[in-house]
């Protein structure tokens, strides 16, 4: 399993959940790869110098590495904005399955929401710039804003879209209908969870992990 992580502070707040997922997957025989994208975490480079294509190249490299070092077919999990990165990867890299957790329908919505959240947290104006502490290059912001779920022609036959409530279900259903034409299995699923990517206190969403394992092991309704 190759994971395309959330971006900015959402990654920090999701680490505990991702680590729990990796342990659970190991228990059923799956290996997990969680890269720090260039300019994030412990990776080299500066965040403000990155572009969307740089991160897509990172994911492509990891997919190629996994193909030669791991025994099972490659599945990709994208979390939040990482879901749009994973969907981009799945247009050019054949994978066994694609799973998206709570991925925004479009990047512009995520970008604006993130800026508003940072404004509320920091109590100061952003002036149209990236969230404080996460300095995105203007070209990267443009790339993020241009991302739209469902616009990708996927090179996979199994897709699972997971939402946490019914608020985005209509948007996910539109995406499912688009992808259904090219995927033999494309399903949407609502799994009630707290917004783990936005909470300061780490949470473990066991139903989310369970549904992901069921999908990966072939137990698809």
N, C-alpha and C positions, 0 to 999 in steps of 0.2 A: 504494500500500500504506500503510494507516494502522496504526501499531503501538501497542498498549496495553502499556506497559512493565511490567517487574517492579516490586515495591514495596521500599522501604527499601534496605538494603545490596545486595540482589540486583540492583538497577538499576545501581549503580556497577560491579559486577563483570561485568555483561553488556554494557556499552557498547561494548567493542572488538568483540565478536561482532556486535552490532547494526549497527555502522558497516560491518563487512565485508559483512554481508548487503545493506545499502543500496547499497554500491558494486557488488556482483554484480548486484543487480536493475537498477541503472542501465544495466549493460552489455547487458541484454536488453530495455530500453525501459520499465522501470517506475520511477515516481517514488515516493519514500518520505517519509512524514511521521512524525516521532517527537516527540510533545509532551512537555514537562515538565508533568505534572499540577499543578494549583494546590497550592501549598505544598511542592512538590518541585523539585529542581534549580534552575534560574534563574527559575522562575515566581514571581509575587508571592504573598503570603499566607503563613500559618504552617501547618506540617503539623498541629500540634495542634488547629487549628480546622476541619480538613477532615472531610467526610462522604463516604460512598460515592457519594451522589447528586451531589455536587459534581464528582467525577471522571467520573461518567457524563455529566454535562452538558458537561464539557470534551471528551470523546470525541465527543459528538453535534455539538458546534460544529465540531470538526475534520472530521467526516464531511460536514457541510453545506458547509464551505469547499472540501473536496476535490471535491465534486460539481459545483461551479461553476468550479473552477480547473484541474482535471486532465482529461486526455482519455480515460483508460482507465476501465473500470468499477472500482468501489471494492472492494478486498479488505482484510480486517482480520486482522492477526496479533496474538495475545495471548500473552505470555510469562509463565510462572509465574502469579502472582496476576492479572497483566494479562489472562490468558486468561479468567478469570471476569468481569472487566470487559468484555472484548470480547464474550463470550457474552451479557451483559446488553444491550450495545449492539445486537447482532444480533437482539434480540427486537423492537426498535422502529424500527430503521433498515434498510431493504432494502439488502443488500450482495451483491456477486457471489460472494464466497467467504469462509470463516472458517477460519483456521489457528491451532491452539493448540499451543504448545511447552511440554511438561512442566508442564501446569497441574494443580494439586492437585485431587483429586476434591471437596474441600470446603474452605472457608475456615478452619474451626476447626482442621483439621490443620495448615495452613500457619502459622497464628498461634501455636499451641503449639510447633511445631517451631522457628520463628524465635526465640521466647523462650528455648527450651532452648539454641539455638546461641549466643545472646547471653550467656546465663548462663555457658556454658563458656568463651566468649571473654573476657568481662570479669571472670569470677571473683567475681561478687557477685550477691546475690539480687535478683530483680526485683520481689518483693512483689506479683505479679499485674498489674504495670503493663507498658506497652509496652517494646520493646527499648530499651536505652540509646542516646541519640542520635536516636531516632525516636519521638517522643512522640505516639502516636495518642490522639485523644479517645475516651473510653469508648464513646460512641455509634458511632464508626467501628469500633472493635473488635467491637462487637455486629453491625454490618452485615457486616463481613468474615466473622465466624464463621457468619453465616446463609447465606452463599453456598454453593451446591451445584451442581456441574457436572451437566448433564443435565436440570435443572429448567426450563430456558428453552425457549420455543417460538420457534424461530429463523425469521427472515425471510430465509433464504438457502437455496439448493439445493445448495451444495457445501461440505463440511466435511472437514477433515483434522486428526486428533488424533495428535500425535507424542509418544511416550514414549521414554526413553533405555534402558530395560531392561524385563524382563518383570514387574517387581514390581507395577506399576500396571496391567498389561494387562487384568486381569479387570475392574477398575473402568472402564477405558476402553471395554471391550467392552459393558458395561451401558449406558454413555452412548451408544455408537454405535447400539445396538439401539433406544434411545428416539428418537434423532434420525433414524434411518433412515426412520421412518414419514413424516417431513415433509421429508426431504432426498433428492433423487434420487441424490446422490453423498455418502456419508458413510463415510470409511475411517479405520482406525487403522493406525499404522505405528510400528515400533520402530527407532530409529536410535541406535546405540551412541555415546554422547558422555560426556565427563567432566562432572561437575556444575558447569558454567561459572558458575552463579549463586552458588556457594559458595566458589570458589577465589580467592585473593588475586592470583595471577598470571593475567593475561588469556589466554584460549585461543580459537582459531578452530576451529569445528566444521564443517569443509567438507562432510561428508555431510549434515548438517542443512540447510545452505544449499542444497545441490544438490537435495535432495528438495523443499524449499519452492519452488525455481524450477521444477522439473518440474511440480508441482501447479498453479502459477500460469499456466504456459504451455500448460496443457491436456493434458499428458502423464500422464494418470491411468490406472492399470491397469484 
